[in-house]
Amino acid sequence: MIDPPASDVHDLNDLVSVFTTKDVTELDVVQSLLQSAGFVTATHGREQLHTLGGRHGLAPIMQLFGRRLYGAKLLVRAADAESAREFLLAQEDAEPFDYDPADDTNTSP
C-alpha cells in the first residue's frame, strides 16, 4: 500500500523508488530530509516494518527473516528521481554536525 503524505502526490503510477531500508527510523529521517529539500515523497511498505517485529507471536522468526525479505521504499515523482538521488548522495558526503550547547547564543527561554 502506498501512503502519500501530501495532496501533491496525484499520480501514484508516476512514483519511483529512490531509497530502500528495513529500518523505520532511517526511513523517517531520509523522508524528512527529502521533504525539507522540497521533494514530494510517499512510502511503500512502511507498515511491514512495524508489524514484522514487536509483540507478535512470530516476532523472533520474522525479525530474523522478515526484514530481509521486506523493506520500505521511499518514493518520489519520476521527474524528481535523479535530483533526489543526487541530494541523498550529497548528504552522505556532508560533514557531521557537531553541536556544542556552550556555543549556543540563543538566550530566549
GROMACS elastic network, one bead per residue, 0.5 to 0.9 nm:
[ bonds ]
;  ai    aj funct       b0    kb
    1    43     6  0.84514   500
    1    44     6  0.59475   500
    1    45     6  0.66584   500
    1    46     6  0.86924   500
    1    47     6  0.85257   500
    2    12     6  0.79191   500
    2    42     6  0.67743   500
    2    43     6  0.58527   500
    2    45     6  0.74661   500
    2    46     6  0.87420   500
    3    42     6  0.57176   500
    3    43     6  0.54749   500
    3    44     6  0.65236   500
    3    45     6  0.87472   500
    3    46     6  0.83153   500
    4     7     6  0.74791   500
    4     8     6  0.86064   500
    4     9     6  0.63962   500
    4    10     6  0.89486   500
    4    12     6  0.84653   500
    4    40     6  0.88003   500
    4    41     6  0.68449   500
    4    43     6  0.66428   500
    4    44     6  0.88603   500
    5     8     6  0.85652   500
    5     9     6  0.79892   500
    5    40     6  0.83624   500
    5    41     6  0.70339   500
    5    42     6  0.60395   500
    5    43     6  0.83193   500
    6     9     6  0.60704   500
    6    40     6  0.72163   500
    6    41     6  0.76980   500
    6    42     6  0.80007   500
    7    10     6  0.68945   500
    8    40     6  0.68810   500
    9    12     6  0.68338   500
    9    15     6  0.86937   500
    9    40     6  0.69008   500
    9    41     6  0.76481   500
    9    42     6  0.77980   500
    9    76     6  0.87971   500
    9    77     6  0.80341   500
   10    13     6  0.89538   500
   10    14     6  0.86973   500
   11    14     6  0.55767   500
   11    15     6  0.75056   500
   11    77     6  0.86748   500
   12    15     6  0.56264   500
   12    42     6  0.89511   500
   12    77     6  0.84905   500
   13    16     6  0.83375   500
   14    76     6  0.83317   500
   14    77     6  0.57734   500
   14    78     6  0.56879   500
   14    79     6  0.83885   500
   15    41     6  0.86709   500
   15    42     6  0.82514   500
   15    75     6  0.57375   500
   15    76     6  0.52655   500
   15    78     6  0.53468   500
   15    79     6  0.87037   500
   15    81     6  0.84885   500
   16    74     6  0.81637   500
   16    75     6  0.51616   500
   16    76     6  0.56672   500
   16    77     6  0.62214   500
   16    78     6  0.54795   500
   16    81     6  0.68085   500
   17    20     6  0.73866   500
   17    43     6  0.88027   500
   17    44     6  0.89015   500
   17    73     6  0.59524   500
   17    74     6  0.55688   500
   17    76     6  0.65824   500
   17    77     6  0.88215   500
   17    78     6  0.86194   500
   17    81     6  0.77109   500
   18    73     6  0.74358   500
   18    74     6  0.59661   500
   18    75     6  0.59066   500
   18    76     6  0.69713   500
   18    81     6  0.63916   500
   18    82     6  0.83348   500
   18    84     6  0.70487   500
   18    85     6  0.60220   500
   18    88     6  0.88672   500
   19    27     6  0.83113   500
   19    30     6  0.82606   500
   19    72     6  0.83518   500
   19    73     6  0.57183   500
   19    74     6  0.51395   500
   19    75     6  0.73222   500
   19    85     6  0.80502   500
   19    88     6  0.88464   500
   20    27     6  0.78484   500
   20    71     6  0.63428   500
   20    72     6  0.56097   500
   20    74     6  0.62559   500
   21    24     6  0.75023   500
   21    26     6  0.70945   500
   21    27     6  0.64409   500
   21    70     6  0.88582   500
   21    71     6  0.53763   500
   21    72     6  0.54839   500
   21    73     6  0.66291   500
   21    74     6  0.84574   500
   22    26     6  0.81755   500
   22    27     6  0.80470   500
   22    46     6  0.88467   500
   22    49     6  0.65841   500
   22    67     6  0.59054   500
   22    68     6  0.75055   500
   22    70     6  0.70614   500
   22    72     6  0.60826   500
   22    73     6  0.88728   500
   23    26     6  0.53313   500
   23    27     6  0.62874   500
   23    28     6  0.88369   500
   23    49     6  0.69708   500
   23    67     6  0.86834   500
   23    71     6  0.78829   500
   23    72     6  0.79606   500
   24    28     6  0.62497   500
   24    29     6  0.87327   500
   24    46     6  0.69670   500
   24    49     6  0.61739   500
   24    50     6  0.75885   500
   24    72     6  0.77665   500
   25    28     6  0.51007   500
   25    29     6  0.62705   500
   25    30     6  0.86854   500
   26    29     6  0.51290   500
   26    30     6  0.61370   500
   26    31     6  0.83956   500
   27    30     6  0.53577   500
   27    31     6  0.59765   500
   27    32     6  0.84697   500
   27    43     6  0.85912   500
   27    46     6  0.82385   500
   27    72     6  0.74217   500
   27    73     6  0.79877   500
   27    74     6  0.72335   500
   28    31     6  0.51334   500
   28    32     6  0.60292   500
   28    33     6  0.86167   500
   29    32     6  0.51040   500
   29    33     6  0.62407   500
   29    34     6  0.87728   500
   30    33     6  0.50129   500
   30    34     6  0.62723   500
   30    35     6  0.85830   500
   30    74     6  0.82718   500
   30    88     6  0.80077   500
   31    34     6  0.52006   500
   31    35     6  0.61014   500
   31    36     6  0.85191   500
   31    41     6  0.69068   500
   31    42     6  0.82523   500
   31    43     6  0.84983   500
   31    74     6  0.69284   500
   31    75     6  0.89975   500
   32    35     6  0.50897   500
   32    36     6  0.59811   500
   32    37     6  0.85560   500
   33    36     6  0.52140   500
   33    37     6  0.63701   500
   33    38     6  0.89164   500
   33    39     6  0.88725   500
   33    88     6  0.82817   500
   33    91     6  0.89023   500
   34    37     6  0.51328   500
   34    38     6  0.65378   500
   34    39     6  0.53640   500
   34    40     6  0.76484   500
   34    41     6  0.74110   500
   34    84     6  0.70585   500
   34    87     6  0.79147   500
   34    88     6  0.78290   500
   35    38     6  0.50379   500
   35    40     6  0.61082   500
   35    41     6  0.67507   500
   36    39     6  0.73364   500
   37    84     6  0.89698   500
   37    87     6  0.85059   500
   39    76     6  0.70284   500
   39    77     6  0.83651   500
   39    80     6  0.74411   500
   39    84     6  0.73072   500
   40    75     6  0.84657   500
   40    76     6  0.60332   500
   40    77     6  0.71906   500
   40    80     6  0.87382   500
   41    74     6  0.68466   500
   41    75     6  0.55129   500
   41    77     6  0.75871   500
   42    73     6  0.84231   500
   42    74     6  0.60473   500
   42    75     6  0.50982   500
   42    76     6  0.65397   500
   43    46     6  0.63503   500
   43    72     6  0.68637   500
   43    73     6  0.56242   500
   43    75     6  0.57731   500
   43    76     6  0.88115   500
   44    47     6  0.81413   500
   44    71     6  0.85794   500
   44    72     6  0.55732   500
   44    73     6  0.51001   500
   44    74     6  0.65931   500
   44    75     6  0.74281   500
   45    48     6  0.54736   500
   45    49     6  0.70985   500
   45    70     6  0.74988   500
   45    71     6  0.62956   500
   45    73     6  0.64018   500
   45    74     6  0.89821   500
   46    49     6  0.54438   500
   46    50     6  0.71061   500
   46    71     6  0.75857   500
   46    72     6  0.50142   500
   46    73     6  0.75354   500
   47    50     6  0.53341   500
   47    51     6  0.63816   500
   47    52     6  0.87125   500
   47    72     6  0.81914   500
   48    51     6  0.50707   500
   48    52     6  0.58133   500
   48    53     6  0.88050   500
   48    66     6  0.89047   500
   48    67     6  0.84161   500
   48    70     6  0.71079   500
   48    71     6  0.75129   500
   48    72     6  0.75662   500
   49    52     6  0.57648   500
   49    53     6  0.73465   500
   49    66     6  0.89975   500
   49    67     6  0.72196   500
   49    70     6  0.77198   500
   49    71     6  0.69401   500
   49    72     6  0.70395   500
   50    53     6  0.63266   500
   50    54     6  0.75053   500
   51    54     6  0.70684   500
   51    55     6  0.87095   500
   51    56     6  0.75862   500
   51    59     6  0.85480   500
   52    56     6  0.76692   500
   52    58     6  0.80545   500
   52    59     6  0.62281   500
   52    62     6  0.55833   500
   52    63     6  0.64670   500
   52    66     6  0.63882   500
   52    67     6  0.71119   500
   52    70     6  0.89380   500
   53    56     6  0.66517   500
   53    58     6  0.80079   500
   53    60     6  0.73440   500
   53    61     6  0.88964   500
   53    62     6  0.64880   500
   53    63     6  0.56857   500
   53    66     6  0.86203   500
   53    67     6  0.87322   500
   54    57     6  0.88603   500
   54    59     6  0.60797   500
   54    60     6  0.86987   500
   54    63     6  0.87336   500
   55    58     6  0.84665   500
   55    59     6  0.65414   500
   56    59     6  0.51275   500
   56    60     6  0.86544   500
   57    60     6  0.79514   500
   57    61     6  0.89820   500
   58    61     6  0.55088   500
   58    62     6  0.59403   500
   58    63     6  0.84095   500
   59    62     6  0.50117   500
   59    63     6  0.57741   500
   59    64     6  0.85024   500
   59    66     6  0.89935   500
   60    63     6  0.51839   500
   60    64     6  0.64446   500
   60    65     6  0.88422   500
   61    64     6  0.52676   500
   61    65     6  0.62245   500
   61    66     6  0.73969   500
   62    65     6  0.51099   500
   62    67     6  0.68715   500
   62    68     6  0.89950   500
   63    66     6  0.57344   500
   63    67     6  0.61465   500
   63    68     6  0.84917   500
   64    67     6  0.70456   500
   64    68     6  0.75929   500
   65    68     6  0.54295   500
   65    69     6  0.65894   500
   65    70     6  0.88469   500
   66    69     6  0.51638   500
   66    70     6  0.59738   500
   66    71     6  0.88071   500
   67    71     6  0.62289   500
   68    71     6  0.72191   500
   75    78     6  0.86813   500
   75    81     6  0.82842   500
   76    79     6  0.82230   500
   76    80     6  0.63952   500
   76    81     6  0.60229   500
   76    84     6  0.76703   500
   77    80     6  0.52576   500
   77    81     6  0.62300   500
   78    81     6  0.51357   500
   78    82     6  0.80806   500
   79    82     6  0.74961   500
   79    83     6  0.84196   500
   80    83     6  0.54425   500
   80    84     6  0.60134   500
   80    85     6  0.86671   500
   81    84     6  0.50779   500
   81    85     6  0.61486   500
   81    86     6  0.86011   500
   82    85     6  0.52022   500
   82    86     6  0.62106   500
   82    87     6  0.85649   500
   83    86     6  0.50892   500
   83    87     6  0.60467   500
   83    88     6  0.86387   500
   84    88     6  0.62231   500
   84    89     6  0.86462   500
   85    88     6  0.51286   500
   85    89     6  0.62008   500
   85    90     6  0.86235   500
   86    89     6  0.50725   500
   86    90     6  0.61767   500
   86    91     6  0.86969   500
   87    90     6  0.51290   500
   87    91     6  0.63947   500
   87    92     6  0.89718   500
   88    91     6  0.50462   500
   88    92     6  0.65667   500
   89    92     6  0.51964   500
   89    93     6  0.67226   500
   89    94     6  0.89289   500
   90    93     6  0.52237   500
   90    94     6  0.62770   500
   91    94     6  0.50431   500
   91    95     6  0.84689   500
   92    95     6  0.84281   500
   93    96     6  0.89571   500
   94    97     6  0.87355   500
   99   102     6  0.88500   500
   99   103     6  0.79969   500
   99   104     6  0.85377   500
  100   103     6  0.55279   500
  100   104     6  0.70217   500
  101   104     6  0.51367   500
  101   105     6  0.87405   500
  102   105     6  0.81392   500
  104   107     6  0.79967   500
  106   109     6  0.85790   500
